């Protein structure tokens, strides 16, 4: 059970670190934004509290120190600067290292932690000492405010804690501030300081505590665990702990009822005051029957209970659940098998011609379609969830190369299958590193050419048909096609007399070991990367193109399918073998008439209503034995911006295609992107139409 809780914390911490990094990157552009400072503080505070709760003491202690620094930023005692942000980024990386090496010897990371904290101390004090969070005897307590992230009552119980220190608490070496910190470490706390008992200055005893507090604590800790906070101050502090009822059956209590239960006022006084026309809280305060803080605390409790009740009522539509990716993979595989079985049942029902069975088969098809769509939607994630990683990369590499570069993003809401998103990460990092190192010029060079001092890299995503198009573009020096051509000739990739169009020249960049960099740097220049990018994109059944305008910049455009699991396909037959074409690329199907055929050198063309369309005979391509049928079919597809026909023996119809891997033995078999199972149990190969077209055009050229 302990492992489950620790894993739950690791999952939560990963989200918090992602949120922390995103907030820090935004804070760098808007250092005066108080809400961003609060986001950083809340992330650190939650890491500290949850870490302590689940036994990650090193993380809790470290983040407590960083949290203290940002508490001073919130209070206006410390300004946001580059050094502070750099250290906080290092702190975030350190916490991630501690998480990644949980269960191992953490001593190698302690020197790093000490160096980071030393840097924070230097920034805070200027004298190498971090102002301690431990006030000495006789120090004046600071009034706590809302110090946690906005209280969520989705989990845990709401506890009302009243703490009234006795006058001599400081003389025993105790400090109420410690007690408040311990309470906040148990969960999310709303703290209300009562100042009404503070005497006039001439009567003030600096060795006595004149404050007392109400705390509304939302926590999974038991009431007994909360009482343990006061275990060593029972003689110096009056306190009470009461769990507030928030079950689905409880009615939302009125403000007066809460105040009476607190003991702040009598029932008679409430009823007497209700004779007025103002809101009860304001009337009680104006009548001098209780201080404003008591009303504020009671209202906060009422709102917490109200929020919890509303969440429970709307749990069906608004709750969320964290599910591991492995479980989603298993679910997806099961749905794929269900789709195959449904297809087989539908074919058997059609063969038997049994009307009731056909009806059931149609119902099963609708249900399997809904389950398929729902399962695939669960796997979809907005691509913007990874953008903060790239912002940090651009920030760090810009500083390393001495350049000034902004990362501009758009289309963050564009959704992509999680598997595709995970596997695409390294490819995008390669493209960004190339843009930073080779693309964007140093500030002085940019100013000399009339460009702004700061360069820009644009990372965008958008839906285009059944694909997602991702573009990485920069406004740098661009790529000289003649330089690429000369490098290609030098490496023996092309001959000197080769006639290549601009796209074909740019495709040379994706050849293994190809690089036009004059020098090798820590960032790039070894010719390792762009071939990896192309290989990754191809493995995702996508394509990549590089475009550039010398002096103005370059852009890499990646086109990917939405999902790798299930696609809508068009089932065809050639030589008795079934094949599947991606339906989103199909424009139309028609009979192939001999009078529509023409000749174009080695290639073949089709006269399609006055348009010239090249076509490929799959029977000839696969060297299928036997005679072709008297009437063939041509499927017109849209491939890389051009219309291409594929001639087949017969078009069977649309087919919900569950993609199966061909396995390591057939992995290098070109022209195929996978296989699927037909309704009759036979195997059909899924055609990689883009690869077939490119290979065919290469042969024809």
C-alpha positions as CSV (number, residue, x, y, z in Angstrom):
1,X,0.0,0.0,0.0
2,X,2.9,2.3,0.8
3,X,4.3,1.9,-2.7
4,X,0.9,2.9,-4.2
5,X,0.9,6.1,-2.1
6,X,4.4,6.9,-3.1
7,X,3.7,6.4,-6.7
8,X,0.6,8.6,-6.4
9,X,2.8,11.3,-5.0
10,X,5.3,10.9,-7.8
11,X,2.5,11.3,-10.4
12,X,1.2,14.4,-8.6
13,X,4.7,15.8,-8.2
14,X,5.3,15.4,-12.0
15,X,2.2,17.5,-12.7
16,X,3.3,20.1,-10.1
17,X,6.8,20.3,-11.5
18,X,5.3,20.8,-15.0
19,X,3.1,23.6,-13.6
20,X,6.1,25.1,-11.8
21,X,8.2,25.3,-14.9
22,X,5.4,26.8,-16.9
23,X,4.8,29.5,-14.3
24,X,8.5,30.3,-14.1
25,X,8.7,30.7,-17.8
26,X,5.8,33.1,-17.8
27,X,7.2,34.9,-14.8
28,X,10.3,35.6,-16.7
29,X,8.3,37.6,-19.2
30,X,6.1,39.2,-16.5
31,X,8.1,39.5,-13.3
32,X,5.5,41.8,-11.7
33,X,2.6,39.4,-12.1
34,X,1.5,38.5,-8.6
35,X,-0.7,35.6,-9.7
36,X,2.3,33.9,-11.4
37,X,4.3,34.3,-8.1
38,X,1.4,32.7,-6.3
39,X,1.4,29.8,-8.8
40,X,5.1,29.2,-8.1
41,X,4.5,29.4,-4.3
42,X,1.5,27.1,-4.4
43,X,3.4,24.5,-6.4
44,X,6.3,24.5,-4.0
45,X,4.0,24.5,-1.0
46,X,2.0,21.5,-2.3
47,X,5.2,19.6,-3.1
48,X,6.4,20.3,0.5
49,X,3.2,19.2,2.2
50,X,2.5,16.1,0.0
51,X,6.2,15.1,0.2
52,X,6.2,15.2,4.0
53,X,2.9,13.3,4.1
54,X,4.3,10.4,1.9
55,X,7.8,10.2,3.3
56,X,9.7,12.2,0.8
57,X,11.5,14.2,3.5
58,X,14.4,15.4,1.4
59,X,12.0,16.9,-1.1
60,X,9.8,18.4,1.7
61,X,12.8,20.0,3.4
62,X,14.3,21.4,0.2
63,X,11.1,22.8,-1.2
64,X,10.4,24.4,2.2
65,X,13.5,26.5,1.8
66,X,12.6,27.6,-1.7
67,X,9.0,28.3,-0.6
68,X,10.4,30.6,2.0
69,X,12.1,32.6,-0.6
70,X,9.0,33.0,-2.7
71,X,7.0,33.9,0.3
72,X,9.3,37.0,0.5
73,X,8.6,37.7,-3.2
74,X,4.9,37.6,-2.5
75,X,5.4,40.0,0.4
76,X,7.2,42.4,-1.8
77,X,10.5,42.0,0.1
78,X,12.3,40.4,-2.8
79,X,12.3,41.2,-6.6
80,X,12.2,38.7,-9.4
81,X,15.5,38.6,-11.3
82,X,17.3,36.4,-13.7
83,X,19.5,34.9,-10.9
84,X,16.5,34.0,-8.8
85,X,14.7,32.4,-11.8
86,X,17.9,30.5,-12.8
87,X,18.2,29.1,-9.3
88,X,14.5,28.2,-9.2
89,X,14.8,26.3,-12.5
90,X,17.8,24.4,-10.9
91,X,15.7,23.7,-7.8
92,X,12.9,22.3,-10.0
93,X,15.5,20.1,-11.8
94,X,16.9,19.0,-8.4
95,X,13.4,17.9,-7.2
96,X,12.9,15.9,-10.4
97,X,16.3,14.2,-9.9
98,X,15.2,13.2,-6.3
99,X,11.9,11.8,-7.7
100,X,13.7,9.9,-10.5
101,X,16.1,8.3,-8.1
102,X,13.6,7.5,-5.3
103,X,14.7,4.4,-3.4
104,X,18.4,5.0,-4.4
105,X,21.3,6.6,-2.5
106,X,20.6,10.3,-2.7
107,X,23.9,11.5,-1.2
108,X,25.3,12.5,-4.6
109,X,22.6,15.1,-5.0
110,X,23.1,16.7,-1.6
111,X,26.0,18.9,-2.8
112,X,23.8,20.2,-5.6
113,X,21.0,21.0,-3.1
114,X,23.5,22.8,-0.8
115,X,24.8,24.9,-3.7
116,X,21.3,25.9,-4.8
117,X,20.2,26.8,-1.3
118,X,23.4,28.8,-0.8
119,X,22.6,30.8,-3.9
120,X,19.1,31.5,-2.6
121,X,20.6,32.7,0.7
122,X,22.9,35.0,-1.1
123,X,20.1,36.6,-3.1
124,X,17.8,37.0,-0.1
125,X,20.2,38.5,2.4
126,X,23.1,39.6,0.3
127,X,25.3,38.3,3.2
128,X,25.1,34.6,2.5
129,X,22.4,33.8,5.1
130,X,18.8,33.0,4.4
131,X,16.5,34.7,6.8
132,X,15.3,31.9,9.0
133,X,11.7,30.9,9.2
134,X,12.2,30.3,12.9
135,X,11.5,33.4,14.9
136,X,13.3,33.7,18.2
137,X,11.8,34.1,21.6
138,X,9.9,37.3,21.8
139,X,9.6,37.8,18.1
140,X,6.3,39.2,16.9
141,X,4.1,36.7,15.1
142,X,3.2,37.6,11.6
143,X,-0.4,37.4,10.6
144,X,-0.8,34.5,8.2
145,X,-3.1,34.8,5.3
146,X,-4.3,32.4,2.6
147,X,-0.9,30.6,2.2
148,X,-1.9,27.5,0.3
149,X,-3.2,27.0,-3.2
150,X,-7.0,27.6,-3.6
151,X,-8.5,25.1,-1.3
152,X,-9.9,22.1,-3.1
153,X,-12.3,20.0,-1.2
154,X,-12.4,17.3,-3.8
155,X,-10.4,15.0,-1.4
156,X,-10.0,15.0,2.4
157,X,-12.2,16.3,5.2
158,X,-12.7,19.8,6.4
159,X,-11.5,20.4,10.0
160,X,-12.1,23.4,12.1
161,X,-9.1,24.2,14.3
162,X,-9.2,27.0,16.9
163,X,-5.8,27.8,18.5
164,X,-5.6,30.3,21.4
165,X,-2.0,30.4,22.9
166,X,-1.7,31.4,26.5
167,X,0.3,34.5,27.4
168,X,3.4,32.7,28.5
169,X,3.9,30.4,25.5
170,X,7.1,32.2,24.3
171,X,8.8,31.7,27.7
172,X,8.7,27.9,27.2
173,X,10.6,28.2,23.9
174,X,7.5,27.4,21.8
175,X,6.2,29.6,19.0
176,X,2.6,29.5,17.5
177,X,4.1,30.1,14.1
178,X,5.6,26.5,14.2
179,X,2.2,25.1,15.0
180,X,0.6,26.9,12.0
181,X,3.4,25.6,9.7
182,X,2.7,22.0,11.0
183,X,-1.0,22.4,10.3
184,X,-0.3,23.7,6.8
185,X,1.9,20.7,6.3
186,X,-1.1,18.4,6.7
187,X,-3.1,19.7,3.9
188,X,-4.6,23.0,2.5
189,X,-5.3,25.6,5.1
190,X,-7.3,28.9,5.4
191,X,-5.8,30.8,8.3
192,X,-7.7,33.6,10.1
193,X,-5.7,35.6,12.7
194,X,-7.7,37.4,15.5
195,X,-6.1,40.7,16.4
196,X,-8.9,42.0,18.6
197,X,-7.2,41.1,21.8
198,X,-4.0,43.1,21.1
199,X,-3.8,45.8,23.8
200,X,-2.7,49.4,23.2
201,X,1.0,49.8,22.6
202,X,1.8,51.1,26.1
203,X,0.2,48.0,27.6
204,X,1.7,45.5,25.1
205,X,3.8,42.7,26.6
206,X,6.4,41.7,24.0
207,X,6.9,38.3,25.7
208,X,3.2,37.4,25.4
209,X,1.2,36.2,22.4
210,X,-1.9,38.4,22.0
211,X,-3.1,36.7,18.8
212,X,-5.2,33.7,18.3
213,X,-6.2,31.8,15.2
214,X,-9.0,30.0,13.4
215,X,-7.8,27.5,10.8
216,X,-10.0,25.6,8.3
217,X,-7.9,22.6,7.3
218,X,-8.8,20.4,4.3
219,X,-6.7,17.2,4.8
220,X,-6.8,13.5,4.6
221,X,-5.2,13.4,8.1
222,X,-7.4,12.1,10.9
223,X,-8.6,14.3,13.7
224,X,-6.3,12.5,16.0
225,X,-3.3,13.3,13.8
226,X,-4.3,17.0,13.8
227,X,-4.4,17.0,17.6
228,X,-0.9,15.5,17.7
229,X,0.4,18.9,16.4
230,X,-0.4,20.3,19.8
231,X,1.0,17.4,21.7
232,X,3.8,19.3,23.4
233,X,2.0,22.6,24.0
234,X,-1.1,21.4,25.7
235,X,-0.2,23.4,28.8
236,X,0.6,26.6,26.9
237,X,-2.2,26.6,24.3
238,X,-6.0,26.2,24.3
239,X,-7.1,24.4,21.2
240,X,-10.0,22.6,19.7
241,X,-10.4,20.4,16.6
242,X,-13.7,19.5,15.1
243,X,-14.4,17.7,11.8
244,X,-17.0,19.6,9.7
245,X,-19.8,17.3,8.4
246,X,-19.7,17.4,4.5
247,X,-21.5,14.2,3.6
248,X,-24.0,14.2,0.8
249,X,-26.9,14.0,3.3
250,X,-26.0,17.0,5.4
251,X,-27.9,20.3,4.8
252,X,-25.9,23.5,4.2
253,X,-26.0,25.3,7.5
254,X,-26.7,29.0,7.9
255,X,-24.0,31.4,9.1
256,X,-25.7,32.0,12.5
257,X,-25.7,28.2,13.2
258,X,-22.0,28.0,12.5
259,X,-21.2,31.0,14.7
260,X,-23.3,29.6,17.6
261,X,-21.5,26.2,17.3
262,X,-18.1,28.0,17.4
263,X,-19.2,29.5,20.7
264,X,-18.6,33.0,19.3
265,X,-22.1,34.2,20.0
266,X,-25.3,33.0,21.7
267,X,-28.5,31.9,19.9
268,X,-30.4,34.7,21.6
269,X,-28.0,37.3,20.2
270,X,-28.4,35.9,16.7
271,X,-32.2,35.9,16.8
272,X,-32.2,39.5,18.3
273,X,-29.9,40.8,15.5
274,X,-31.9,39.1,12.8
275,X,-34.6,41.7,13.3
276,X,-32.5,44.1,11.1
277,X,-32.4,44.0,7.3
278,X,-28.6,43.7,6.7
279,X,-26.7,40.5,6.1
280,X,-26.2,38.6,9.3
281,X,-22.4,38.8,9.3
282,X,-22.4,42.6,8.8
283,X,-25.1,43.1,11.4
284,X,-23.3,41.0,14.1
285,X,-20.1,42.9,13.5
286,X,-21.7,46.3,13.5
287,X,-23.6,45.4,16.7
288,X,-20.2,44.8,18.3
289,X,-21.2,41.3,19.3
290,X,-18.2,39.6,17.6
291,X,-15.1,40.6,15.5
292,X,-15.1,40.6,11.7
293,X,-12.5,37.7,11.6
294,X,-15.0,35.4,13.3
295,X,-17.6,36.1,10.6
296,X,-14.9,35.8,7.9
297,X,-13.9,32.3,9.2
298,X,-17.5,31.1,9.5
299,X,-18.2,32.3,5.9
300,X,-15.2,30.5,4.6
301,X,-16.3,27.3,6.4
302,X,-19.8,27.7,4.8
303,X,-18.3,28.1,1.4
304,X,-16.0,25.1,1.8
305,X,-18.9,22.9,2.8
306,X,-21.0,24.3,-0.1
307,X,-18.3,23.6,-2.6
308,X,-17.9,20.0,-1.3
309,X,-21.6,19.3,-1.5
310,X,-21.8,20.7,-5.0
311,X,-18.8,18.6,-6.1
312,X,-20.5,15.5,-4.8
313,X,-23.7,16.3,-6.6
314,X,-21.9,16.9,-9.9
315,X,-19.4,14.1,-9.5
316,X,-20.9,12.2,-12.4
317,X,-20.0,14.9,-14.9
318,X,-17.1,16.7,-13.4
319,X,-14.8,14.3,-11.6
320,X,-11.5,13.1,-13.0
321,X,-9.4,10.0,-12.5
322,X,-5.7,9.4,-13.1
323,X,-5.1,6.3,-15.2
324,X,-1.8,4.8,-16.1
325,X,-0.8,4.8,-19.8
326,X,-0.3,1.1,-19.6
327,X,-3.9,0.4,-18.7
328,X,-5.0,2.6,-21.6
329,X,-2.8,0.6,-24.0
330,X,-4.4,-2.6,-22.8
331,X,-7.9,-1.1,-23.2
332,X,-7.0,0.1,-26.7
333,X,-5.8,-3.4,-27.7
334,X,-9.0,-5.0,-26.3
335,X,-11.1,-2.4,-28.3
336,X,-9.1,-3.3,-31.4
337,X,-9.9,-7.0,-30.9
338,X,-13.6,-6.1,-30.3
339,X,-13.7,-4.2,-33.7
340,X,-12.2,-7.2,-35.5
341,X,-14.8,-9.6,-33.9
342,X,-17.6,-7.2,-34.7
343,X,-16.5,-7.2,-38.3
344,X,-16.4,-11.0,-38.4
345,X,-19.9,-11.2,-36.9
346,X,-21.2,-8.7,-39.4
347,X,-19.9,-10.7,-42.3
348,X,-21.2,-14.0,-40.9
349,X,-24.7,-12.4,-40.4
350,X,-24.6,-11.0,-44.0
351,X,-23.7,-14.5,-45.3
352,X,-26.5,-16.3,-43.4
353,X,-29.0,-13.6,-44.3
354,X,-30.7,-14.1,-40.9
355,X,-32.7,-10.9,-40.2
356,X,-32.6,-10.9,-36.4
357,X,-28.9,-11.7,-36.5
358,X,-28.3,-8.8,-39.0
359,X,-30.1,-6.4,-36.6
360,X,-28.0,-7.5,-33.7
361,X,-24.8,-7.2,-35.8
362,X,-25.8,-3.6,-36.8
363,X,-26.3,-2.8,-33.1
364,X,-23.0,-4.3,-32.2
365,X,-21.3,-2.3,-34.9
366,X,-22.8,1.0,-33.6
367,X,-21.7,0.1,-30.0
368,X,-18.2,-0.9,-31.1
369,X,-17.9,2.4,-33.1
370,X,-18.9,4.4,-30.0
371,X,-16.5,2.4,-27.7
372,X,-13.7,2.9,-30.3
373,X,-14.3,6.6,-30.5
374,X,-14.5,7.0,-26.8
375,X,-11.4,5.0,-26.1
376,X,-9.4,6.9,-28.7
377,X,-10.6,10.3,-27.3
378,X,-9.3,9.2,-23.9
379,X,-5.8,8.8,-25.3
380,X,-5.9,12.2,-27.0
381,X,-3.9,15.0,-25.3
382,X,-3.5,18.7,-26.2
383,X,0.0,19.1,-27.7
384,X,0.3,22.3,-25.6
385,X,0.9,20.0,-22.6
386,X,4.5,19.5,-23.9
387,X,5.2,23.1,-25.0
388,X,6.6,24.2,-21.6
389,X,9.4,21.6,-22.0
390,X,10.4,23.3,-25.3
391,X,10.2,26.8,-23.8
392,X,12.7,25.7,-21.1
393,X,14.9,24.2,-23.8
394,X,14.9,27.4,-25.9
395,X,15.6,29.5,-22.8
396,X,18.6,27.4,-21.7
397,X,20.2,26.9,-25.1
398,X,19.8,30.6,-26.0
399,X,21.8,31.5,-22.9
400,X,24.4,28.8,-23.8
401,X,24.9,30.1,-27.4
402,X,24.7,33.8,-26.4
403,X,21.6,34.4,-28.5
404,X,18.3,36.1,-27.7
405,X,15.4,34.0,-28.9
406,X,11.7,33.9,-28.1
407,X,9.6,30.8,-28.6
408,X,6.2,31.6,-29.9
409,X,3.6,28.9,-29.8
410,X,0.2,28.5,-31.3
411,X,-2.4,25.7,-31.5
412,X,-1.7,24.4,-28.0
413,X,-5.3,23.0,-27.9
414,X,-4.6,20.7,-30.9
415,X,-5.0,17.1,-29.7
416,X,-2.8,14.1,-30.6
417,X,-2.6,10.5,-29.5
418,X,-0.5,10.2,-26.4
419,X,1.7,7.6,-28.0
420,X,2.4,9.8,-31.0
421,X,3.0,12.8,-28.6
422,X,5.6,10.8,-26.5
423,X,7.5,9.5,-29.5
424,X,7.5,12.9,-31.2
425,X,9.2,14.7,-28.4
426,X,12.9,13.9,-29.3
427,X,12.2,14.8,-33.0
428,X,10.9,18.3,-32.0
429,X,13.9,18.8,-29.7
430,X,16.3,18.1,-32.6
431,X,14.5,20.6,-34.8
432,X,14.5,23.3,-32.1
433,X,18.2,22.7,-31.4
434,X,19.0,23.1,-35.1
435,X,17.0,26.3,-35.3
436,X,18.8,27.7,-32.3
437,X,22.3,26.8,-33.4
438,X,22.2,27.0,-37.2
439,X,19.1,29.1,-37.9
440,X,18.8,32.2,-35.6
441,X,21.8,34.5,-35.8
442,X,23.6,36.2,-32.9
443,X,22.2,39.6,-31.9
444,X,24.9,41.7,-33.6
445,X,24.6,39.8,-36.9
446,X,20.8,40.2,-36.8
447,X,21.1,44.0,-36.2
448,X,23.7,44.3,-39.0
449,X,21.2,42.8,-41.5
450,X,18.3,45.0,-40.3
451,X,16.6,42.3,-38.2
452,X,15.3,42.7,-34.6
453,X,18.0,41.9,-32.1
454,X,15.8,39.1,-30.7
455,X,15.1,36.1,-32.9
456,X,11.9,34.0,-32.9
457,X,11.2,30.4,-33.3
458,X,7.5,29.5,-33.9
459,X,6.1,26.2,-32.9
460,X,2.6,25.6,-34.1
461,X,0.1,22.8,-34.4
462,X,-3.2,22.5,-36.3
463,X,-5.6,19.9,-37.6
464,X,-5.6,19.4,-41.4
465,X,-8.1,16.8,-42.5
466,X,-7.4,13.6,-40.7
467,X,-3.8,14.7,-39.8
468,X,-2.1,17.0,-37.4
469,X,0.4,19.4,-39.0
470,X,3.3,20.6,-36.7
471,X,5.6,23.4,-37.8
472,X,8.9,24.5,-36.4
473,X,9.9,27.8,-38.1
474,X,12.6,30.4,-37.4
475,X,13.4,33.9,-38.7
476,X,17.1,33.2,-39.0
477,X,19.6,33.1,-41.8
478,X,17.8,30.2,-43.7
479,X,19.4,27.4,-45.6
480,X,21.4,28.0,-48.8
481,X,20.1,25.3,-51.3
482,X,23.3,25.6,-53.3
483,X,25.4,24.8,-50.3
484,X,23.2,21.8,-49.6
485,X,23.6,20.7,-53.2
486,X,27.4,21.0,-53.1
487,X,27.5,19.1,-49.8
488,X,25.3,16.3,-51.4
489,X,27.7,16.0,-54.3
490,X,30.7,16.0,-52.0
491,X,29.2,13.1,-50.0
492,X,28.2,11.2,-53.1
493,X,24.5,11.5,-52.5
494,X,23.8,13.0,-55.9
495,X,25.8,13.5,-59.1
496,X,26.9,16.9,-60.4
497,X,24.4,16.8,-63.3
498,X,21.4,15.6,-61.2
499,X,18.3,17.7,-61.9
500,X,16.6,18.2,-58.5
501,X,13.7,20.5,-57.6
502,X,14.0,22.6,-54.4
503,X,12.1,20.0,-52.3
504,X,14.4,17.2,-53.4
505,X,17.4,19.3,-52.5
506,X,16.1,20.0,-49.1
507,X,15.4,16.3,-48.6
508,X,19.2,15.7,-48.6
509,X,19.3,17.3,-45.2
510,X,17.6,14.2,-43.8
511,X,20.3,11.9,-45.1
512,X,22.4,10.2,-42.3
513,X,25.5,12.2,-41.3
514,X,24.5,15.2,-43.5
515,X,25.5,18.6,-42.0
516,X,26.3,22.0,-43.5
517,X,27.7,23.3,-40.2
518,X,31.2,24.7,-40.4
519,X,32.0,23.9,-36.8
520,X,30.8,21.4,-34.2
521,X,29.3,22.8,-31.1
522,X,27.8,21.4,-27.9
523,X,24.3,21.9,-29.4
524,X,24.7,20.5,-32.9
525,X,26.8,20.2,-36.1
526,X,27.8,16.5,-36.0
527,X,25.2,15.5,-38.6
528,X,23.3,13.4,-36.1
529,X,19.7,14.4,-35.6
530,X,17.8,15.2,-38.8
531,X,18.0,11.6,-40.1
532,X,16.7,10.6,-36.6
533,X,13.9,13.1,-37.0
534,X,12.9,11.6,-40.3
535,X,13.1,8.1,-39.0
536,X,10.9,8.9,-36.0
537,X,8.3,10.7,-38.2
538,X,8.2,7.9,-40.7
539,X,7.7,5.3,-37.9
540,X,4.6,7.3,-36.9
541,X,3.3,7.0,-40.5
542,X,3.9,10.7,-41.0
543,X,6.0,12.9,-43.3
544,X,8.4,15.8,-42.9
545,X,9.4,18.6,-45.3
546,X,12.0,21.3,-45.0
547,X,11.5,24.7,-46.5
548,X,13.7,27.7,-46.4
549,X,14.2,31.2,-47.8
550,X,17.9,32.4,-47.5
551,X,18.2,35.4,-45.2
552,X,14.6,35.0,-43.9
553,X,14.4,31.7,-42.1
554,X,13.5,28.1,-42.5
555,X,10.6,25.8,-41.5
556,X,10.2,22.1,-40.9
557,X,6.7,20.8,-41.4
558,X,5.6,17.5,-39.9
559,X,2.3,15.8,-40.9
560,X,1.1,13.0,-38.6
561,X,-2.0,10.9,-38.3
562,X,-4.2,11.6,-35.3
563,X,-3.8,8.1,-33.9
564,X,-1.7,5.0,-34.5
565,X,-4.3,2.5,-33.3
566,X,-7.4,2.3,-35.5
567,X,-8.1,4.1,-38.8
568,X,-10.9,4.1,-41.4
569,X,-9.6,2.3,-44.5
570,X,-10.8,1.4,-48.0
571,X,-10.5,-2.3,-48.6
572,X,-9.4,-3.3,-52.1
573,X,-8.3,-6.6,-53.7
574,X,-5.4,-7.2,-56.1
575,X,-4.6,-10.7,-57.3
576,X,-6.8,-12.3,-54.7
577,X,-4.9,-10.5,-51.8
578,X,-6.6,-7.9,-49.7
579,X,-5.1,-4.5,-49.1
580,X,-6.2,-1.4,-47.2
581,X,-5.8,2.2,-48.3
582,X,-6.1,5.1,-45.7
583,X,-9.6,6.4,-46.3
584,X,-8.7,10.0,-45.4
585,X,-6.5,10.1,-48.5
586,X,-9.1,8.7,-50.9
587,X,-10.8,11.3,-53.1
588,X,-12.9,9.0,-55.4
589,X,-13.2,5.6,-57.0
590,X,-14.1,4.9,-60.6
591,X,-13.8,2.3,-63.3
592,X,-10.7,2.3,-65.4
593,X,-11.6,2.8,-69.1
594,X,-9.1,2.1,-71.7
595,X,-10.0,5.3,-73.6
596,X,-9.0,7.3,-70.5
597,X,-5.4,6.0,-70.6
598,X,-2.5,7.9,-72.0
599,X,1.3,7.6,-72.0
600,X,3.9,9.9,-70.5
601,X,7.3,8.4,-71.0
602,X,7.9,5.6,-68.6
603,X,5.0,6.6,-66.5
604,X,1.3,6.4,-67.1
605,X,-1.4,9.0,-66.9
606,X,-5.1,9.0,-66.6
607,X,-7.4,11.6,-68.1
608,X,-9.8,12.4,-65.3
609,X,-12.4,14.8,-66.5
610,X,-9.8,16.8,-68.4
611,X,-7.2,16.6,-65.6
612,X,-4.0,14.6,-66.0
613,X,-3.5,12.2,-63.1
614,X,-0.5,9.7,-62.9
615,X,-1.5,6.3,-61.8
616,X,0.2,3.1,-60.5
617,X,-1.0,-0.4,-61.2
618,X,-0.8,-2.3,-57.9
619,X,-1.0,-5.6,-59.8
620,X,2.2,-4.8,-61.6
621,X,3.8,-3.2,-58.5
622,X,3.3,-6.4,-56.5
623,X,3.9,-8.6,-59.5
624,X,0.7,-10.5,-58.8
625,X,0.3,-13.7,-60.9
626,X,-2.7,-14.3,-63.2
627,X,-4.6,-12.1,-65.6
628,X,-6.1,-8.8,-64.7
629,X,-9.9,-8.5,-64.7
630,X,-11.6,-7.1,-67.8
631,X,-12.9,-4.1,-65.7
632,X,-10.4,-2.6,-63.2
633,X,-11.0,0.1,-60.6
634,X,-8.9,3.1,-60.0
635,X,-8.7,4.8,-56.6
636,X,-7.7,8.4,-56.7
637,X,-5.8,9.6,-53.7
638,X,-4.3,12.9,-52.4
639,X,-0.6,12.3,-51.6
640,X,1.7,15.1,-50.7
641,X,-0.3,17.7,-52.5
642,X,-0.7,15.8,-55.7
643,X,-3.5,13.5,-57.1
644,X,-2.4,9.9,-57.8
645,X,-4.4,7.0,-59.0
646,X,-3.9,3.4,-57.8
647,X,-5.4,0.7,-60.1
648,X,-6.8,-2.4,-58.3
649,X,-8.8,-5.4,-59.3
650,X,-11.8,-4.6,-57.1
651,X,-12.9,-2.1,-54.4
652,X,-14.5,-4.0,-51.5
653,X,-15.6,-1.0,-49.5
654,X,-14.9,0.9,-46.3
655,X,-13.3,-1.0,-43.5
656,X,-12.6,-0.1,-39.8
657,X,-9.0,-1.0,-39.7
658,X,-7.2,-2.1,-36.5
659,X,-3.5,-1.6,-37.2
660,X,-1.2,-4.5,-36.3
661,X,2.5,-4.3,-36.4
662,X,4.2,-6.5,-39.1
663,X,6.9,-7.6,-36.6
664,X,10.7,-7.4,-36.8
665,X,11.0,-9.9,-39.7
666,X,9.0,-7.7,-42.1
667,X,9.9,-4.3,-40.6
668,X,12.1,-3.3,-43.5
669,X,9.5,-4.3,-46.1
670,X,8.9,-1.1,-48.0
671,X,5.4,0.1,-49.0
672,X,3.5,-1.3,-46.0
673,X,2.7,0.4,-42.7
674,X,1.0,-2.5,-41.0
675,X,-1.6,-5.2,-41.3
676,X,-5.2,-5.8,-40.2
677,X,-7.6,-8.7,-39.9
678,X,-10.6,-8.8,-42.3
679,X,-14.1,-9.9,-41.3
680,X,-13.5,-13.4,-42.7
681,X,-10.3,-13.8,-40.6
682,X,-7.9,-13.3,-43.5
683,X,-5.0,-10.9,-43.3
684,X,-4.9,-7.6,-45.3
685,X,-1.8,-5.4,-45.7
686,X,-2.1,-1.7,-45.0
687,X,-0.4,0.2,-47.8
688,X,2.0,3.1,-47.2
689,X,0.7,5.1,-50.2
690,X,3.2,7.9,-49.7
691,X,6.1,5.5,-49.9
692,X,4.8,3.7,-52.9
693,X,4.2,6.9,-54.8
694,X,7.7,8.2,-54.0
695,X,9.3,4.9,-55.0
696,X,7.2,4.8,-58.2
697,X,8.0,8.3,-59.2
698,X,11.7,7.6,-58.5
699,X,11.6,4.6,-60.9
700,X,9.7,6.7,-63.5
701,X,12.2,9.5,-63.3
